[in-house]
Amino acid sequence: MEEKYLPRQKGGRWAISREIGGRWLALIQDTPVDDPADAALVLWELGIELRLKNIRRYFPARRKGRCPTLELLELFAKLGSEKKEKCGV
């Protein structure tokens, strides 16, 4: 995968961040989200029905929590292209 909208992190994982609900959310492939409620927030923002099967598909449970999949990161990247871009530090 050579897309420029998903920067590569250590270990070969992909990452993306977006502003949702007035705060920045950073998602790293196969890395647990900081707050378990973030999974529901991301699905809601993407217009994906909040059901357990969708949480399991896009945020499977691994080691220490729910981790976003590459498929979800790609959907999340498309969401950002439809919104006005902002720069976060």
C-alpha positions as CSV (number, residue, x, y, z in Angstrom):
1,M,0.0,0.0,0.0
2,E,1.6,3.3,-1.1
3,E,-1.2,5.8,-0.4
4,K,0.2,9.0,1.0
5,Y,-2.9,9.8,3.2
6,L,-1.9,7.1,5.7
7,P,1.5,7.6,7.2
8,R,3.4,4.5,8.2
9,Q,4.4,4.0,11.9
10,K,7.0,1.9,13.5
11,G,6.4,-1.8,13.0
12,G,4.8,-1.1,9.6
13,R,1.4,-0.1,10.9
14,W,-0.7,2.7,9.4
15,A,-2.0,5.8,11.3
16,I,-4.4,8.7,10.8
17,S,-5.9,11.5,12.9
18,R,-9.0,13.6,12.5
19,E,-11.0,16.1,14.5
20,I,-14.2,14.6,15.8
21,G,-16.5,16.2,18.3
22,G,-14.1,19.1,19.0
23,R,-11.1,16.9,19.8
24,W,-8.3,15.1,17.8
25,L,-8.6,11.4,17.5
26,A,-5.5,9.4,16.4
27,L,-6.0,5.9,15.2
28,I,-3.1,3.5,14.6
29,Q,-3.7,0.2,12.9
30,D,-3.7,-2.8,15.4
31,T,-3.1,-0.5,18.4
32,P,-5.8,-0.1,21.1
33,V,-7.7,3.2,21.1
34,D,-7.1,5.5,24.1
35,D,-10.8,5.5,25.1
36,P,-13.1,2.6,24.5
37,A,-15.9,5.0,23.6
38,D,-13.8,6.3,20.6
39,A,-14.7,3.2,18.6
40,A,-18.4,4.1,18.8
41,L,-17.6,7.7,18.1
42,V,-15.7,6.8,14.9
43,L,-18.4,4.5,13.7
44,W,-21.1,7.1,14.3
45,E,-19.1,9.7,12.4
46,L,-18.7,7.4,9.5
47,G,-22.4,6.6,9.4
48,I,-21.9,3.0,10.3
49,E,-24.6,1.4,12.4
50,L,-23.5,1.0,16.0
51,R,-23.9,-2.7,16.5
52,L,-21.6,-5.2,18.2
53,K,-20.9,-7.0,14.8
54,N,-19.6,-3.7,13.4
55,I,-17.5,-3.0,16.4
56,R,-16.0,-6.5,16.1
57,R,-15.4,-6.0,12.4
58,Y,-13.7,-2.5,12.5
59,F,-12.3,-2.6,16.1
60,P,-11.5,-6.2,16.9
61,A,-10.4,-6.9,20.5
62,R,-6.7,-7.5,20.8
63,R,-4.4,-7.7,23.8
64,K,-5.3,-4.6,25.7
65,G,-8.3,-3.2,23.9
66,R,-10.2,-2.6,20.7
67,C,-7.9,-1.9,17.8
68,P,-8.8,-0.2,14.4
69,T,-8.3,-2.3,11.3
70,L,-6.7,-1.0,8.1
71,E,-10.2,-1.2,6.4
72,L,-11.5,1.3,9.0
73,L,-8.5,3.6,8.6
74,E,-9.2,3.8,4.9
75,L,-12.8,4.7,5.5
76,F,-11.7,7.3,8.1
77,A,-9.3,8.8,5.5
78,K,-12.2,9.3,3.1
79,L,-14.1,11.1,5.8
80,G,-11.3,13.6,6.2
81,S,-11.2,14.3,2.5
82,E,-14.9,15.5,2.6
83,K,-14.3,17.9,5.5
84,K,-12.3,21.1,5.7
85,E,-8.8,20.2,6.6
86,K,-7.3,21.6,9.8
87,C,-3.8,21.4,11.2
88,G,-3.3,19.9,14.7
89,V,-0.2,19.9,16.8
